[in-house]
Amino acid sequence: MNTSPPMTGPTPTRADWPPPVTTKSVHTECIEEENRHKWIESEKAGYDLGEGCIRQWVKKHWQGYLRARWVEHLQGKCFWVELDRGDFGLLQREFKDQTDLLDTILDQLKSGKENLHVILWAIENRVPTDSVHRILDALDVNARRLEHRFGLA
């Protein structure tokens, strides 16, 4: 006797796996962030702050914005078309056995810290630096810079 609940919806096929991944553009999504920032700041000021406000956002937030998108790409959560295709899902393939250490390193990188900060954190906290170096080498954060369309970053 089958006690499992009946399936709803279409029966999954081989073509449905792996599930589709969201694909986005860093630059297109960035424009939305810039415009949202400009609108909020202009509302506060009581008049349109124009392109200067967007340039301010770029100087303050572009690197962190890009870093967060890059981490999503590495985690396989979202495919960002401007980023290296080979990096997509890298973390799932390479570091399944070190998820806690990886998450801690990624949190630091997303907050704007650089490799040296992460290495110093590892030394201070007696975390095996060979594992940290292996992760940082694979991530290669310094090779993953992307210039903003204004070239201000």
Secondary structure, DSSP 8 states (H G I E B T S, - for coil): ---S----SS---GGG-S---EEE-HHHHHHHHHHHHHHHHHHHHTS--HHHHHHHHHHHHHHHHHHHHHHHHHHTSEEETTS-GGGTTHHHHH-GGGHHHHHHHHHHHHTT--HHHHHHHHHHTT--HHHHHHHHHHH-GGG-----TTS--
